[in-house]
Amino acid sequence: MAALSQTARDPATVLGKMPKLQGFEFWRNTLRAAHYVVAPMVDQSELAWRLLSRRHGAQLCYTPMLHAQVFVRDANYRKENLYCDVCPEDRPLIVQFCANDPEVFVQAALLAQDYCDAIDLNLGCPQMIAKRGHYGAFLQEEWALLQKMILLAHEKLSVPITCKIRVFPEIGKTVKYAQLLEKAGCQLLTVHGRTKEQKGPLAGVASWEHIKAVRKAVSIPVFANGNIQYLSDVEECMQKTGVHGVMSAEGNLHNPALFEGRNPVVWEMTEEYLEIVHQYPCPLSYVRAHLFKLWHHTLQVYQQLREELAKAKTLEGIADVNRDLKLRCQEEIANQKEGEKPKGGLPFFHWICQPYVRPGPKEMCKENGTSGCEGGMRGKRALEDEDDGNCDTLSKNKQKKKLRNPNKRFDPSLKPKYAKCDHCGNPKGNKCVFNLCRGCCKKRAFKEIADCPGHGLLFKTKYEKSLLWKSGQPAMQEIERTQKGDVEETAGLKGGIDTVL
C-alpha cells in the first residue's frame, strides 16, 4: 500500500510517463555510471568550459550555482544561464540551485527540469555571500527545513533531486545528516570532505574518512569532493572511500585534461577553449578568470602578461596574449639546458597544466614577509604594517584611496567610535530622540506617529497637518474663493487704469 501511494504521488506516473529513476538506477542509466565529475562553480562551470572538460574525460557536469529566487522572477537570468543554447553534447547535466524556501526552490526547479537530468540543492557553499543570503553550508543545521525542501522537490519534480554538502567536524553527525537527506528523497549525494570553516588559506586537507563513513551509511550513490589534483588522486579516492564518482573543482580549473590523466601545455588548452567560446559565447570576465587559473604558474614568470590579460577587451585581444605567452614559453624551451629541472618546487615546468596548492596561513605569512602570525592571521599583511600609512605595504585599493586623499589614515584606532543602536547594533543617530539608527527610528516613529527631527522624520507633524486640512477644508475653500475674487477685482482695476493711461 505504501509503495502504491508513493507511485501515485510521482508526477511522471500521473502524466502517463515512465516513473523517474531513483538512486542507483538513476546513476547507471541517466548519468551513465559517471565517475569523473566537474563541480558546480560560480561563473566558472559555464557551457564552454563544460564542453572543454567533456572533451578531455569529464563524464558529468554541473551548471554554476544559480540563485533560485532570481531564476523564478527574472526571465533574462534564466535565458543567460540555462535557456540560451541547447547543446546535445552537454549531457548528462545537473542544474544546481541555492535556496532557503521550499516553494521558491521547487518553482525554480520546475522551470529548469526540462533542460537537465537532475536538480541539485547547494548545501556546501561556505562563502560570506552564502552566509548573508542564508543558503549553502549555512543551512546545514536546519534539518527540518532541508527535509521539507527535498521532500517537496522529490514529490513535485519529474527529475531526481540531489544534494552537495560539506561535513561536520564529527563523523557521527555527518552520517546522520546524510541519512536525513536520503530519507527526505535525495537520490545522489556529493560530500565535500571539509567543514564550512575550511576555506581559502584555511582549507587544509579534505577528510576522506568522513566521506567513507557516509558512503557506508547510505544506500544511494555518493560522489567525493576534495584533494583531487591528478587522475591518480581520483583512483586513490575511489579505492579508499568506495564512492561511485569523484568531483573536481580547483584541479579541473588548473588542468581541464585532469580526467584524461594528461598534463598538456597551457596554450593548447587555451586555444581549444577560445574556439569553443566563439561558438558558445560567455562573458569576457569568465574567460579571463579561467585563464588566470590556467596560466597561474606562467604568470608568476611573465608578470607583464598578467597586465595584458587584465586589459584585453575582446576575445581576439585575449588570443593575442595567448600567442605572446606561447612564443615566450617556446623560446624558453629552445634555450633550456639538458637536465634542467622546474623551478619553484613545481612538479612540471610552468607552461604545463598542473595543480596550484594554495598556501596555508603560515606559508602566506612567509610569502608576505612577516616573521609570524601572532595575534591571529590577518590575510596578507600584519595590522601594524597598515598603521604607518606606508604606501608600499597598503593594498592596491587603499593606495588608490591614499592618492585621492593624501591625509587619509587606515589605523582603526583613529576611526571615530559610534554609539550603537539599541535594537540592531548599527551606528545610531547622535540626535535621534529614540537613540536608534535611522532604519529602526523610522519604524518606531511610524508605529507611534512621532517625530524625530534628528533623522528628519516628521510623521506626527504631517499627521496633524492632514487632520487640520481635513477638518478645515470647507473654510479653506471659502478662503480660496475670496482670494480668487480679490485677484480678479485687482486685475480689472489694473486694466481700467491701463485704458485711461
Steps between C-alpha positions, in 0.01 A plus 500: 500500500786739587668427167171567318453839668861593420442413133177696497686809619759471223424778246637290212247224577214749519595636157505148356879490465747252636575575867830683553802288581637511852824423682730258321270458199516876449880497529549202266246587232455878498849602616661207311682381813709820501825483699664827388302809597556875452377697801247785497712819509358852504585677169743217418308187397323672211409313181829567315711370790272199546543406134879535526501279810277238333738481204776412744343230712224656712189277501259722695482877550305739722390851408631788710298557817182688405297708743150347516317822582664693215441208263126509576450874458748590222448362149833645380684319781340172388590565138861599571572211736304207360267570208746675267646195319363150470810286457460120463868454592439654842330198658466355753462831681390592853369849577595629844296754699555678828177562691354519850128491421336170395239661272749727323747212457235279340375782275854554369557126458176462302620771260835321456408129502443473123856616432691257723517151649472593869471797736764550770451694824816685603572432866874542468581864416705642794550855370390818677238570232336167592501601866334833419245337271445211744561213261769242416695357793326746736184289484668183622363537854140552384405138446121550514516764224729286281276198547200705385685643197625164375174316568297760308745496207501119494119497480454780246787458253521266203879472546691380809617730778865486611702686767856623545607538864795581721582291806467575870815460715339187652472198271189376687309824446603504133363147455165593663482809278553289187241243609243774562550635146469151353179433694351830376547393137858587397604256224873579482727666755825686439712536814769766517731375774553842660301696756349838412784667694764335278532743211763722336837480679335298778372230262743230609455137394154354434404207722446185297412324828179704524417416138568130554270496805218665303546259210457203734197650677277586202349291220521761223799587275764724660752730331813622680641853475836624634875428459476428125800628302589210267325197353692284748322691782165409346590131494637510854190681631262249345705212636525638855144633538300266277318793334340471157651815354743781572434870450772755423489880516842665547683206339279526192548878471879465497497197270181428302666178374533367857254213442700390193810466713681753276688821575489700174669834439290796610475672164359184339210490748449876461475479121242222522300682766492826299374310193209364707427848643471634143227241440335527845573855626526588867594821686863606449547505877444122506766450232752716685434319827561164332829614348625647827457150646632314197806725465556541874859371510604662171372840613737482798785498245359740237317750717457749216261253336279521808448872436437440128241231577327730748483782242381288204151611393419234238549130433744595222699704749514204739605272211787744428617474861488121472718513185749722681505256793553208261795671324671587829461147634621341176804727504565395860467132398747552211757652738453232763809319621508122505396358836354833620225458758188708568546796735297596804445144614253430218457141378500621136629804314274803542354479145344160572149468650542400863335558839550804716525420869364795696738593783378466858509786755866448594614486139300813421674685783840398359395599147406846621815559697366462854695292748195355673127517540475578867168651596314317223534484125387822333509415134800635312650758738542563867292778655803702604614519137182688412513736797795700377326587171798386295375457143737208437315289756145605410271307269444640150153617595631691803783648293238644260311650794828649626563665162156660510543610860867521615389568860297181524608259775418131527573453868178357654578673830468841328152428367216671688309279741126496450240417761295197401126484437313338789319264263729386217854604590547739205633852573221706654420861415666747736183713512245219485229543764469119532877423504462282190647474151296657219339170391380407848404860575284515186312183600439624854405854401252365244351255751462763774420790262789698647761748376879464498654829383846344525417259217266739321196278567181704558218245514317678787525845342376377163217306661384806697514716187290248311236503778491881499467505124213246504311676782546846351442412134170694449646808667815464289288482181315821603832674565626384160184636328536836681864521401414416140234778492747754640749406232240539222385839642856623518563383142188688378600817681848480351351453152286811543796710606700377199211606267487848650871541468 
